[in-house]
Amino acid sequence: MGVVPYGYADGFMRCLSNKYSFMTEAGPVKQRGRICMDMCMIDITDKYSIDVGSEIEIFKGEQSDRNYGGNGRNNSSRTCHVL
C-alpha cells in the first residue's frame, strides 16, 4: 500500500472511496479504503518501480473521466472541488 497526501480536505470526494484510480509511471493504481481528511491509500501491489517520492497524476484524461463519470457530474466539475 502507498499513501498519497490528498484527501477530502483537498476536495477529493469521499464518495469516490474504493472507486478511483490514479495514474503512475507504472500504470494505473486503484485507491483503496476510505478517503481520509488529508490522505488516501493506493494499492501498489506488483508496481515495483513506485517508491517514496514517486509522482502520481490525479486527473489523467480518460481515467479521470471514468472516475467522475458515475457521479452525475460534468467533466469540468472535477476541478471545482480541488482547493
N, C-alpha and C positions, 0 to 999 in steps of 0.2 A: 504494500500500500504506500501511496505517496500523499503528501499533504500540500495543498495549494492554498496560498494566502488570499482567498477570495471567498466571501460568504454573503449572507443576506444583508449585512450592513453595507456592502458594496453594491447592492442591487441584484444579487444572484437569487432569484426567486426560489423559496423553499419548496414550492410545488414541483420543481424540477428534480428533487431528490431522487436518485436512482434512475433518472430518465435522461441525463445529459451526458454528452461526450465532449472531451477536449481533444485538440489536435496536438500531437507532439512530433518530434523528429523521427520517432519510431512508429508513427501512425496514430490512429485514434485510440484514446483510452476512456473508459467509462467512469463517470462519477459514481461513487458508492457511498451508502449510508446517508444520514441526514445532513443537509447543508447547515452548517453552524454559522454563528454570527460573523466570524472573521476568517473562516477557513472551510475547506471541504476536502474530502479524501478521494483519491483516484486509484483505480486498480491498474498497477503497472506489472502484473504478473507476465513473465516472458518478454518484458520490454527492457532488456539488459543494457541498452545504451542510455537509458534515462538515469541521471544521477542528480545529486544535490546541485541546485542552481540551473538545471535544465529549463529551457523555456517551453511554455505551452501557449497555444493560441486559444483564446476564449471564444471568439467569434470567427469561425472559419467557413465561409461560403455555404455550400450545400449542407455541411454538418450542422451549422448553426440554424439553417432553415428548417431542417428536420427536428432539431431540438425544440424550437419555438413554435413550429407549425401546429402542434397538437394542443396549444393553449388558447386557441381562439383569438390570437393577436396577429396584427400585421407585422411584416418583417422589420419595419422601422422601429417598432416599439421595444425591441430587444435592447437598444442603446439608451432608451429613455429611462430605464431603471438603474443604469450604472451611474454611480456618484463620482 
